[in-house]
């Protein structure tokens, strides 16, 4: 190996520095999105128990003369109740089956691409697979300057220079990996504490007992805390974080090849600047690693945190209320005593 190739490999090394954080991210999200136990039987599901109780109450109340006189009104109420239950079943199926499986598959694809590209960048330029990988990993050409007296290299070499400089460790990558690690670790502790009782579906298992140890000593719903940390950390690290393939290559490609043709008014003077400087929208500033606010890219980071708060409010808060009602109905005073001791739901001392 000659000196030039050794120098090129040393310059490409930062791409490999990303891999430990990438592996940590995929471990955390894989743990968080993989159910530790199989789906419980239908008779143990919370929605079925609610429906059975409603039917029992309806049968009992139908014995009264007053209820018999309001048959039409009861039938209307029954139809609305059954429609609501069907809607809740579909929503529960999406939350517990499709979103975890689809999200996990998508994140695994992103990680596989990150690994392949990092290894390709580090390999020798004479490797024929390297050219193919770089061509497919960085498909857009428009933001890159054309070879001229100032840029005598070929388009492929310009792509290689860009992607080598862009795919580096960043504060967002590190923060996202740490958040995902903490979230996955917290979820695994919840799995260990509840053992066979933990399911993604709300259910009361046979021989169910109230778990008040492990992470449940500090908050009542620590698994949701772990899910929010792991999900937001993975998005921050693999999807919108600077230095990631999606941020530096995929989103610019979609911007130039999809959004601009569909909405030409989005094209502005920035495209001329991009041609002049050889940078893409996802890499609008110097991608070299630093810990200043410009490198941290505050805007997308705040968007991820705002999305996390919205999901917590729209999905997890209603689900926590249902789960609390289910536990109170099942365990009564035992659950109420535990609630009085552990008042916070997600964050100790805060909420």
Secondary structure by P-SEA (a helix, b strand, c coil): ccaaaaaaaaaacccccaaaaaaaaaaaaaaaaccccccccccccaaaaaaaaaaaaaaaacccaaaaaaaaaaaaaaaaaaaaaaaaaaaaaaacccaaaaaaaaaaaaaaaaaaaaaaaacccccaaaaaaaaaacccccccccccccccccaaaaaaaaaaacccccaaaaaaaaaaaaaaaaaaaaaaaaccccccccccccbbbbbccccccccccaaaaaaaaaaaaaaacccccccccccccaaaaaaaccccccccccccaaaaaaaaacccccccccccccccccccaaaaaaaaaaaaaaaaaacaaaaaaaaaaaaaaacaaaaaaaaaacccccccccc
